[in-house]
Amino acid sequence: MMKRRTFLTACGATVLSARSLLAATGATRTKLGICTFSCHQQWRASRDKSVECSFDDGPSFYAYARKLGADGTQVSVASLDEAQARAFRAVVAETGGYYEADVRLPKKESELGRFKQDVKLARAAGATVARSVLSGTRRYETWKTLEEFQTFRAEASQRLAMVEPVLKRHGLKLAIENHKDLTADEQVALMREFDSEWIGINVDTGNNLALLEDPKVTTEALAPYALSVHLKDMALQPDPDGFQLSEVPCGTGFLDLPWIVKTLTQANPELAINLEMATRDPLRIPCLTEGYWATFPDRKASHLEKAMARVQENPPSQPPPSVTGKSTTEIIHDEEANNRNSLIWMHQQLA
């Protein structure tokens, strides 16, 4: 088995070769990087200090990502001070990479000060785009009634209205991820409600499969508002309550990633494409249970049959990742290999 340092070096050499070929042709190259959650197993181990890890903050994650083959990263710098953030910015510039921030939205006025500080640090570190989420949960697991969801949706508008002046003042664009909470139509409606150059979408290429959407329809709907991307390939498997959804290494799932990236970058040529290859057990999407439909009952007739047909028509080409029964060291090894292979594929197929 190839040692970790050896395969990281080999991966970097492969990507460097691809970069050199493009530079020789004078072609414009898409920015291809990685986001925090693609390495969430190693981040967890770093916090728990359960095993020795390669990073523990934004700058060390950037250094690790570059060795892995990424052009840049999307990660929080909230743990840094302004001097450290500026030093990180210099490193990114010197290495020819890019940096996007990850910030947490305030839920109430008393949290706005912390958000302002996060925005200042992100800008000091050189970010012009920051990713965030309206919720860190899944719609069908969190809200049990339509009324509960409508309260969340109303609060989302209030939160974005609260932060929009801060974003404008500091020159930072906020990319809200489609995080298994809003349907594509609902997220577009939210964007139209604000019609602000400072608020857009972090388009996740796989999340809305959990809401039974066609990935190409989702992409076309969200593309006009895209400020950043979480790139993932997906696998589907039948489940008694619906289906199982898994991130898989790029090029091994059923998504047409070249078409998706082309559609998104045509809408916004400045996009950074950040890999989000989550190494974990498959997620169960319980769309054959009544509770799943509590917050969008009108969609069952129009979406369920097509979604289940998509599961049957796209069996996995290989067993999806799983972590149950594995040690932390084994899981991190798998995560690193999945990210490395995905980044190589991205540079070969998307650059």
Buried (B, 14 or more C-beta within 10 A) or exposed (E): EEEBEEBBEBBBEBBEEBBEEBEEEEEEBBBBBBBBBBBBBBBBBBEEEEEEBBBBBBBBBBBBBBBBBBBBBBBBBBEBEBEBBBBBBEBBEEEEBBBBBBBBBBEEEEBBEEBBEBBBBBBBBBBBBBBBBBBEBBBBBBBEEBEEBEEBBEBBEEBBEBBBEBBBEBEBBBBBBBBBBBBBEBBBEBBEEBEBEBBBBBBBBBBBBBBBBBBEEBBBBBBEBBBBBBBBBBBBBEBEEBBBBBBBBBBBBBBBBEEBBBBBBEBBEEBBBBBBBBBBEBBBBBBEEEEBBBBBEEBBEEBBEEBBEBBEEBEBEEEBBBBEEBEBEEBBBBBBBBBBBBBBBBBEEBB
